[in-house]
Amino acid sequence: MSLQLIEAYLPKKYFEQVDAKLKKFIVVSYRTRELDDDQLLLRLLVKTEDSEEILNYLESASNLIDGFEIILFPVQTHIKRKTGEDERPNKVKEKQRRKIQRASRHELYLHIEGMSRANLTYALFVMLSAVVVALGLIKNSTAVVIGGMVIAPLLGPVIALAFSSILGDYKLAKHSFLSVVMGIFLALGVSIIFSFIFEYPENSHEFLSRTYVDVGDMILALASGAAGALAILKRLPGSLVGVMVAVALLPPTVVLGMSLGSLMLAEAFGALLLLLANITSILLSAIIVFSLTGIRPIKYEEIQRAHNSRRYALLSISIIIILLVVAVIYSNQA
């Protein structure tokens, strides 16, 4: 059983109002403590799957109460003597088991926001991973290519872009989009430089396999994008590494750059189609997964914006994927 500790600091005069609401939620334990500065500390030990509902209420209350502060902590260990009540079957528990268990929206937002921002570390990782992938493609080494795929940070901003469309958070969407664009252009720059230093690797299977795309590649990207979204929801970084390998954004980007640098336009077009297919498929499946798990804003002014954002994102990405499928089928028949 995964537990979390919620601490809320609020002025004493609002305690009765907040306390009456909090007692309606399912908690493992609920404690209060008076502080010296006319404030109360509320400590709620809750199951992870119950934390979001409580945090949503506290968030809405904090918008109306000055001096209201909420902190969420992970709980490593909880020792308690079990009672007969703990062993009884609970219909609520059975219902929760049938739902996709995930971290709260508040945790996910902080985690994903960190993945969306481009900084010097992000730029260095992109360039270094592009160097590794380029050398792996030139040497036709699967192991080296996989190593570059694992350290490449491009998947995070794409997932963040999908998450922002669910919440209608245009600021997060802007940061995510700029990070994706920056990462792609950095990788293109590195790979174009490599095309001037090394001969075009026309005998490398690893390289040539990224110069064309079929519908199977798009299905793989859809499945991998869904797996990546679930890994984010469950906060499972080990699973995310597997997704990075399964749906690679960096290898087709490097192939695109090296093909452009060598003026191999047909191969560059195939790599571009593969890159776009991977990105849009990840976006579509991640948006669907995030929607199905019930991630929604709670503020009134944000709800309609999120609804419109989600609808337009699904529609536009679906249209792009349909156009890509047509382009893929046409290019494979040509």
Beta strands, then each sheet from edge to edge (+ up, - down):
strand 1: 3-11
strand 2: 29-34
strand 3: 39-47
strand 4: 69-74
sheet 1: 2+ 3- 1+ 4-
end
